[in-house]
């Protein structure tokens, strides 16, 4: 069993729960028995309950490297219910106390400066905390304090409209720069891919790589493509049920009628799959 991977692949294997242990070469990111660590600090953990599986992800701010590990873990678990908590090793009741502390801090922040952003954060935190409490069978619930919050929210949104417009122009210039870096990744001259929510694929040697940092043996991908192409030509979907289409450390979960393929945290559109199939000459 392979146990040493690069950083992103270590996190993807952990998210997939395909084996009990793994780490990168330097040991800065590792996992054991469902707990993901960055420099020995637990940053995420799988929890299995009668109601199903969830992932707890830390809210603590660490070094830039660990913050990136947390972000990759969050992306790798986008197909699993996740909760952000102050301590991933704490009990549900202790986690709920953490939600209450964040709730009180946001109330204080809102009292000092009533902005739409803080109010929306309050609403989001309340909804998340109550969902968490319900999932784990706790009785505690949070609620928005009484007051004319909607009127305040409307005024705040108008004040912030100008700020958002300026931010949109700034982000447009950043996106143009990111697009250049995506082109460089696809060409194989860079290993950094700025995420835009659309998963891209490339071939490097005998490995198929995804823009989310996962590696799949190319021969596995080719075999899976041939099966999916036959189904797609008939307009049929695929759902993993008994028979497993293996993709290295991962498994193909589904393909819908449009050809969009799901494998763990990855959703790849049929057009991208066909593009890479043409590139390697198997279409």
N, C-alpha and C positions, 0 to 999 in steps of 0.2 A: 504494500500500500504506500503510495507516494504521500509524504507528509511535509515536504518543503516546496513552497511556491513563491511567486512574486507577491508583492503587497496586495494588489487588487484581487488576484486569484485566491489568495488565502481567505479573504473576506467572503468571496463568492462561494467557496466550498463550505465555509462555516454557515452561511445563510441557507445553503441547500441541505444542510445536515446529512451529507452523504458519508461522513466519517467522523469519528469522535475527536481526533486531534489533528493539528496542522500548524504551520508557522512559516514565516518568511526566512530567508537565509540568515539575516542578522538577529532574528528573534524579537524585533521591535513590534511585530504584530503576530498574534498567535491565538489559538482557541483550544479549549478542552472541555468536554462534557457540556457543550452548548453555550459556554461563556467565551466571548471574544474580548481579548485584551490588547491594549496598546501600551508598550513599555510596562507590562505587569499590572496596569490599571484596568479593571473591568469596564468596558465601554458599552457592551450590549450583551443580552442574554436571551436565549429561547426559554419560554415557560410553557409547559403543557398542562392544561387543566381539563376538567370535564366539559367545559364550554368550547374547547379547542385550543389551538396554539397561538401565542402572541410573542412578540419580541419587545423587550424593554431596552430603550436606548438612552444613554446618559445625556443630561442637560449641562453637565459641567464643562467649563472651558479650560482646555489644556494647551499644550504647545500647538504650533501650526501643523506639525506632522500628525499629532493625535487628532486634531480637529478634522484633518482630511480623512483619517481612518474612520471617524464617526460619520462623515458625510458619505463615504463609500458604503458603509454598513447600512445607512438609511436608504440609499438607492438600491442596494442588493436585496433589501427586504420590502420593496414597494409592492410586492404581491402578498404580503403577510400583514395582518393587523399589528400595528406598532403603537407603543406608548412611550413618550419621552418622560423620564423620571429622574429625580436627583441622585438616586442610588440604585443601580440595576440589581444589586444583590440584596436589597431590602425586601421585607415582606410587603404584601399589598397594603396593609394598614399603615405601615411606615411610609410607603410611597404616597398614600393619600394625604398624610401630614405634610409631605413636600409640596403637593399641589396646593394645599391650604396656605402654606407660607408664600408661594408665588402669587396666589390670589390676593393676599393682604398687601404684598409689595406693589402689585399693579393698581390696587385701589388707592394706595398712598400716592403713587405716581400720577394717577388720574386726578386726584384731588388737587395736586399742585399745578398741573397743566392739562386742561381738558382737550385732548386731541382725538381725532377719529381713529388714529392708529392705535392708541392705548385702549380706547373703548372696544375696538374690534379684537384686540389681543385678549381683553377681559372676557368677551363673549366666547372666543375660541377656547380659552383655558377652562371656562366653566363647562362647556360642552364636552371637552376631552376628559376632564376630571370626573364628570358624572357618568360618562361612558365607561371609564376605567372602574369606577366604584360599582357600577351595575354588573360589569363583566366578572369581577371577582367576588360578587355577592356581598358587598359592603353596604351599610345603611346610610353612610354619610353622603350628603349632596351639597353642592354650592349653588348660589343663586345671585343674580344681579341685584344690588340694592335699589330701593325705590327712588324714583326721580324722573325728570323729563329728559331722559338720555337721548331719545330720538331727535329732539329739537337741537340739542347740543351737537349731536353727531352730524346733522345736516349743515350747521354753520361751520363745523370743523372741516367737512369735506370741501366746501367752497373755498376756504382759506388754503387748503392743501392742493387745490387743482393746479394752481400756478407752479407749485413745486414739482408736481408730477409731470407737467409738460416739459419742464427743463430736464428732469431726470430721463424722460423718454428720449429726448434728443441726444443726451449723453450716452444712453444705452445703445442707441442706434449706431453711434460711432464705434462703440465697443464690439457690437455684433459683426461689423465689417472686418474688424481685426481678427475676431474669433474664426470667421469663415476662412480666412487665409490659413489659419492654423489647422482647421479641419482638412483642407485640401492637402496640407503637408502630411497629416497623419495618414490619409488615404493613399498617398504616394509612397508611404513607408519611410519618409525622411525624418519623421518625428514620432515620439511615443506619447506625446501629450495631445489629448482630444478634448477641446472645450465642449462640454455637454450642451445640447440644444433640445433634448427630449426625444430626438429621433436617432435610433440606434443604427450605426453603420458597421459594415464588415470589411475586413481586408485579409489577404492571405500573406503569411510570412513563413516561407519554407513549407513544412508539412503541417502547419498549424493555421486554423481559422481563428482570427482575433476579432473581438467585438469592441466597439468604442467605449463600453463600460468596463473594459479591462479583463474580460474572461477569455480563456483559451480553450479551443476545442480541436481535437485531432481532425485534420482535413478529411481523412478517409471516412470518419464517422459522419461528418457533415455531408459528404457526397452521397453516402448510402441513404441518409435521412432525406436528402433532397429528391432522390429518385422515387422514394416511396410517396412523398408529399406531392410530387409533380403529377403522379398518376391520379391521386385523389382530387387535386385541384383541377385537372383537366375534366373530371366528371362533375365538378361543382360540389364535391363532397367535403365535409369537415372531418377533423380528426380529434379524438379525445382519448387521452391516456386512460386505459382501462384493462388491466391485466397484462397486455403486451406492452413492453417498454422499448422505445427507440432511444438508444444510448447516445449521448454526446459527451464522451469523456467522463468527467466527474458529474455531469448533469444528465437530465433526461428531458425529452421533448414532451411537454404537457398537452398542447393542443394546437390546432390550426382551424380558424374559422372559415366560412364560405368565401371570404375575400382573399384568403391566403395568408392573413396575418398569423404568424407563428409565435406561440408563447412557450418559453422554457425558463422556469424560475422567475427571476426578476426581469427577464428580457422579453420584449415584444418587438418582433422584427417584421416589417411589412414585406409583402410578396415581391414587390418591385426591387427591393434591395437584395432579396435572396436570388432572384433571377439575374440581377446584375453580376453578382459574384459567381454564380453558376456559369454564366457566359464567359467570365474572365478566366475561369479554370478549365473551360472547354467541356463541361458535362451537361449542358442544356441542349 
